[in-house]
Amino acid sequence: MAAPSTDRLGFLLSFRGELTSARIRAALGVAGLHPRNVMTLMRLAPGAMSQRELAAAMEIDPSQLVAVLNELESEGLAERRRDPADRRRHIVEITEAGAAVLGRVDAAVGEAERELFGDLTEAEQALLRSLLDRVVVDAADHDCGGAE
């Protein structure tokens, strides 16, 4: 029987993904935030939105979002308020402190990405993004917000 191939795409992607994840988590250490919290702040950076819209944009269950928002609010990085036009809706927005943290995180992640992808041209990076977008995964099948 032939030895299993060590260049299986799934294996290579998983291995590189773990190493990339570790490097990005280290970059996030500048703010002491979990990746899901940073992703939430990134979604809020362009402007306020309803909690329901935010959950849909992040492709997570609304109950998971509540936990994330509780963490961000306790740190003063985001805030929720009732929509005056519809008291059943919550509007969520990033605070000035959240925007400042996001700026520090962005700089740290930028440095990590230069280290990780520095050997790739801009065109190759764009191609990699395009190819990764086509990898079939369903976030609903996995708990991406689990324990650290």
Residue pairs with C-beta under 8 A, 6 or more apart in sequence:
13 135
20 116
23 112
23 115
23 116
24 35
24 109
24 112
25 35
26 112
27 105
27 108
27 109
27 111
27 112
28 34
28 35
28 38
28 105
28 108
28 109
29 108
30 104
30 105
30 108
31 38
31 101
31 104
31 105
33 41
33 101
33 105
34 71
34 145
34 148
36 60
36 68
36 144
36 145
37 68
37 71
37 72
37 77
38 102
38 105
39 58
40 54
40 58
40 65
40 68
40 69
40 72
40 78
41 72
41 77
41 78
41 94
41 98
41 101
41 102
41 105
42 102
43 49
43 54
43 57
43 58
44 54
44 78
44 92
44 93
44 94
44 98
45 94
45 99
45 102
47 93
48 91
48 92
48 93
49 57
49 91
49 92
49 93
50 83
50 89
50 90
50 91
50 92
51 62
51 65
51 66
51 69
51 80
51 89
51 90
51 91
51 92
52 62
52 89
54 65
54 92
55 61
55 62
55 64
55 65
58 65
59 139
59 140
60 68
60 139
60 144
60 145
64 145
67 145
68 145
69 78
69 80
69 92
72 78
72 98
73 79
73 80
75 97
76 95
76 97
76 98
77 94
77 95
77 97
77 98
77 101
78 92
78 93
78 94
78 95
78 98
79 92
79 93
79 95
80 90
80 91
80 92
81 90
81 91
82 89
82 90
82 91
83 89
83 90
83 91
94 102
117 125
117 128
120 128
